Amino acid sequence: MTPRLLIVEDDAALNQMLALHFEDAGLVVDGVGTCAEARERVAATAYDLILLDQQLPDGTGVVLLAEILARRPGTAVVMMTGRHDLELAIEAIAQGAADFVHKPVTTAELQATLERLLAQGRLSRGQDPEPEGDDPTAPDLGRALIGRSAAMLAVSKEIALGARSAANVLITGESGTGKEVVARLVHQHSGRTGAFVAVNCAAIVDTLLESELFGHEKGAFTGAQGRKAGKLELAQDGTLFLDEIGELAPGLQAKLLRALQERVFERVGGTETIATNARVIAATHRDLPADAREGRFREDLIYRLDVVRIRIPALRERKDDLPLLTAALLRRIAERLDRPVPRLAPGCLPRLEGHDWPGNVRELENLLTQATLHARDGFITPDLLTFGVSASDAVSVGQAAEPGPDLRTLDEVEAVHVQRILDHTGGHKGRACEILGISRPALDRKIARYGLHVPGR
């Protein structure tokens, strides 16, 4: 039977061009330009495919999408929009859209998308409706996922597909790329009613991490003065996020594997078996398969964690997102510091684009925060964008000496930066590890190597 396609697009010329193309490709095509017309067509006809524009004269595509899928659950709907809004892509796919494309889009790209959907068998009748994923009480995290690059659109699709599945998720990417932001978005759009509970496996020593994850009974160890519920227990009906899972000790890997396989665990020092339905999202910057080959990570645990994979690109892989990302971060930083939003002076953007960003978005935010604190007359100038040196150091150097290169060694720069982060966190090593994007042992090594002072000691 010839597939039927409905095009919902208010640009008459685009609508007609797409209709002619897909009729030539062998589809039966109808075209409408409003939500009202689309509702009438969907009520009267069972379409296999629908191309749905987001901005329509009498409504939005996302709202119409929900109505279409409620009436025709088996329909494959491809959303189209001229806005580069990653939150919209996540919302649309989480609510059941088969795909999401940005305009301008070529007919060849659309045809490949529709042919892929047909090949995947997405057109079977009687398909169960997908769960709604938007939690109105959750924080608005989509604005933290900013960009218009193809790489970030792919991430947004993976987030939505991960949210629609109950399977465990593994998020990979370099330190500072925003893995926890992505994990929270998966949870937010998953429809799970429980809490999002996060644990940084690199920031807690092994002897305490077991209790942190699984809880403990009174008297289980010195200092255990009462029963404590672990993070896995607190994440019932919700999501347990295990950041830096590659740092998990072998003994804890075995216990986590059992919890994932059997869906049960015991508190430290306890005998009561506790059932869990928490969904686990893990994140790492490490190459877990390589660690498994070298005996540092259990291969069977990788299979349990790596069911849905989301890879976050490094910032150097998506430098075309820098203008949008910088503008959004400056607004957020200014709000946090209670200051006017600064503007970038000429020469700043090329300087940002010329950097390789080893610390990714975290490095960019740290750099812009320092520059905002030292902005002059509402402008950030290129001299304040100092990679590896704080803006305050750059200002003091500029005031005390002739302009010139910073001739300190990398070790000297690193020592100054790590000490500044320790001072900023008041000596809280876990928070310092999160900011620096390193493990607790790595931080301890740097403190010992450079003879740094840990506040509070």
LINGI-V170665 format. One record per residue. OMEGA is omega in degrees with one decimal (NA if undefined). NEAR is the number of other ideal C-beta (glycine too) atoms within 10 Angstrom. D_LAST is the distance of its C-alpha to the last C-alpha in whole Angstrom. Layout:
omega=[OMEGA/OMEGA]
near=[NEAR/NEAR]
d_last=[D_LAST/D_LAST]
//
This chain:
omega=[-177.1/179.1/179.0/-177.9/172.9/176.5/178.9/-173.8/-175.3/173.1/-171.8/-178.2/178.7/179.6/-178.0/-179.8/178.9/-179.6/-179.7/-178.7/-174.9/170.3/176.6/179.6/174.0/178.8/169.6/-168.2/167.7/178.8/176.4/-175.6/-178.7/174.9/-177.4/178.8/179.7/178.6/-179.7/-178.7/-177.8/178.0/-174.8/-171.2/174.9/179.2/174.9/-175.9/174.7/168.6/-169.4/177.2/-179.6/-176.8/179.4/-174.5/-174.9/177.3/-179.5/-178.4/-178.3/177.8/179.3/177.9/-179.6/179.5/-178.7/-176.7/175.6/-178.8/-176.0/-171.9/-176.0/-174.2/174.9/-177.4/176.1/-179.7/175.8/176.4/173.9/179.2/176.9/-175.4/-176.4/177.2/178.9/178.4/179.0/-178.0/-177.4/-177.7/178.1/-179.8/172.5/176.6/-179.6/177.8/-174.6/-179.7/176.8/172.9/0.7/-179.5/-179.0/177.6/178.8/178.9/179.2/-179.1/178.2/179.3/-178.2/178.2/177.9/179.6/177.7/-178.8/-179.1/178.8/-179.4/-171.9/-178.3/179.5/175.7/178.0/-179.9/177.0/178.2/179.8/174.3/-171.7/-173.7/178.1/-175.1/-179.6/-177.5/177.7/-179.8/-173.8/-174.6/179.8/175.4/178.0/-167.3/174.9/176.9/-178.8/177.0/-179.3/-178.7/174.1/177.1/177.6/-179.0/177.5/179.7/177.3/-178.0/178.8/175.3/179.5/-177.9/-180.0/175.7/-175.6/175.1/-174.5/172.0/178.9/179.2/179.9/-179.7/176.3/176.9/-178.6/178.0/-176.4/179.3/176.0/179.4/179.1/179.3/177.8/175.9/179.5/-176.1/-176.7/-176.8/-176.7/178.6/-173.3/-179.3/-174.5/168.5/-175.1/-174.1/175.6/174.4/-174.4/-179.1/-172.4/-177.1/-179.7/-172.5/-176.3/179.3/-175.4/178.7/177.5/-179.8/-177.3/-169.9/-178.2/178.4/175.7/177.8/178.4/-178.4/176.9/-179.5/-179.3/178.5/-172.8/178.7/177.8/177.2/175.9/178.8/-177.3/179.3/178.4/-179.1/-178.0/177.5/-178.7/-178.6/-173.8/171.3/179.8/-179.5/-179.8/-178.2/-178.4/-179.6/179.5/-176.9/-179.2/-176.8/179.7/178.7/175.2/-179.7/-178.9/176.9/178.5/179.1/-179.7/-179.6/-178.4/-173.4/-178.0/176.5/176.8/173.9/173.6/176.3/-179.7/-177.3/178.2/-179.5/177.2/-176.2/177.7/178.3/172.6/179.3/173.8/-175.6/170.8/179.5/179.1/178.9/170.7/-176.8/173.8/-174.3/176.8/177.8/176.6/179.4/179.6/179.9/174.6/-178.6/-178.6/-176.9/179.2/-179.7/176.2/175.8/-179.1/179.5/-176.8/-170.7/176.4/172.2/-177.2/173.7/176.8/179.0/-178.6/173.8/-178.2/179.7/177.7/-177.8/-176.6/176.5/175.4/-173.8/179.6/178.7/-176.5/179.6/179.7/-179.5/179.5/179.0/177.0/-179.4/-179.6/-179.7/177.8/-179.5/-178.3/-177.9/179.6/173.1/179.7/-179.7/176.0/178.3/176.2/176.3/-179.7/-177.9/-175.0/175.9/178.5/177.8/-177.4/179.9/-177.8/-177.4/175.5/176.4/178.4/174.3/-173.5/178.1/178.2/179.3/-179.8/178.5/179.1/-178.4/176.6/178.6/-179.3/178.6/179.7/-176.8/179.7/-178.8/177.9/176.5/-179.1/168.0/-178.8/-176.4/-178.3/178.3/178.9/-171.1/-176.9/-179.5/177.9/-179.7/178.5/-179.9/176.4/-179.7/179.0/-177.5/177.3/-179.9/-179.6/-171.7/-174.2/176.8/177.3/-179.7/-177.9/174.9/-170.7/176.7/175.9/177.9/178.4/179.7/179.0/-179.4/180.0/179.3/-176.4/-179.8/177.8/179.9/179.3/177.1/178.2/-178.5/-177.4/-179.1/179.8/178.9/-173.0/179.0/179.3/177.6/178.1/179.7/-178.8/-177.1/-179.1/179.8/179.6/178.8/177.3/179.5/177.8/179.3/178.9/179.8/178.3/-180.0/-176.5/-175.7/-178.6/-174.8/178.8/177.0/-179.0/178.9/179.1/NA]
near=[5/8/18/17/23/23/25/29/23/16/14/10/8/17/19/13/14/22/18/13/15/22/12/10/15/8/18/15/21/16/20/19/18/15/20/14/17/26/17/12/17/21/10/7/12/11/23/22/23/27/25/25/22/23/14/21/9/12/16/15/25/17/13/25/23/14/15/24/21/10/12/19/14/16/24/24/27/20/26/23/21/13/12/16/18/25/18/19/29/29/24/27/27/26/24/23/24/20/19/23/17/17/13/9/17/9/14/9/12/20/15/11/19/23/11/13/19/15/8/10/8/18/17/8/10/6/16/7/13/17/15/14/23/14/15/4/5/13/11/8/19/20/14/19/21/20/22/17/19/12/15/23/17/14/27/25/19/21/33/26/16/29/27/20/13/13/13/20/28/22/30/19/19/20/20/23/26/23/23/18/17/27/26/22/28/29/29/25/27/25/16/23/9/16/16/22/19/18/21/21/24/24/21/19/11/14/9/12/21/21/21/18/23/24/23/22/18/11/12/17/13/6/9/16/8/8/14/17/13/23/20/24/19/14/24/18/12/18/22/29/27/26/22/24/25/20/24/25/14/11/10/16/16/14/17/26/17/12/21/19/11/11/12/11/22/16/23/18/15/16/7/8/10/18/10/20/12/23/23/22/29/27/27/24/21/15/13/21/12/10/16/16/11/9/9/15/23/19/12/12/20/18/13/18/26/16/14/20/12/23/14/27/19/19/26/13/16/20/17/15/20/18/15/15/24/20/14/15/19/21/12/16/20/17/10/10/11/6/13/10/14/22/13/22/18/9/11/19/15/9/16/21/13/9/17/11/23/15/23/22/21/19/19/19/20/19/24/25/17/23/25/21/16/17/23/12/8/11/14/23/18/16/19/27/21/21/16/17/15/20/21/14/18/18/17/11/16/14/7/7/8/6/7/8/5/13/6/14/8/8/11/13/16/16/18/16/17/20/18/16/18/24/14/13/19/11/14/17/17/13/16/23/25/20/19/22/19/20/20/20/12/14/22/14/12/20/18/9/12/15/8/16/12/17/12/9/5]
d_last=[75/74/71/71/69/68/67/65/65/66/67/70/70/67/69/72/71/69/71/74/71/71/74/75/73/74/73/74/73/72/71/70/68/67/65/68/70/67/67/71/71/69/70/74/72/70/68/67/65/64/62/61/59/57/58/61/64/63/60/57/57/54/56/59/58/57/60/62/60/60/64/64/61/62/63/60/59/58/56/57/55/55/51/48/46/44/44/47/48/45/47/51/50/48/51/53/54/55/54/53/54/54/57/58/59/62/65/64/60/61/64/62/59/62/64/60/60/64/63/60/62/60/64/65/66/64/61/58/57/53/51/49/46/45/42/43/40/38/36/38/36/39/38/35/38/40/42/46/46/48/44/43/46/46/42/43/46/44/42/45/47/43/43/47/46/45/44/40/39/37/35/35/34/31/28/28/32/31/31/30/32/35/34/34/37/39/38/39/43/43/44/42/41/38/34/33/29/27/25/23/23/21/18/18/18/22/21/20/22/26/25/24/27/30/28/28/30/29/28/28/25/22/21/24/25/28/29/28/30/28/29/32/33/32/34/37/40/37/35/32/31/29/27/27/29/29/26/27/27/31/31/30/32/35/34/34/37/39/38/39/42/43/41/40/37/35/32/30/32/34/38/39/40/39/41/39/41/38/38/36/35/33/31/31/31/32/35/35/39/38/35/38/40/37/36/33/34/37/40/41/38/39/42/41/38/40/43/43/41/40/39/37/38/36/36/38/41/42/41/44/42/40/42/42/38/37/39/38/34/35/36/33/31/33/33/29/29/32/33/37/37/37/40/40/42/45/43/40/41/43/40/38/41/40/37/36/33/31/28/31/31/27/28/31/29/26/28/31/28/27/31/31/29/31/34/37/40/39/39/37/38/38/36/33/33/31/30/27/26/25/28/26/26/30/31/29/31/34/34/34/36/39/38/38/36/32/32/28/28/27/24/23/23/21/18/19/19/16/14/16/15/12/12/15/13/10/8/11/12/15/16/15/17/20/20/20/23/21/20/17/18/19/16/14/17/17/13/14/17/16/13/11/8/6/6/4/0]
//
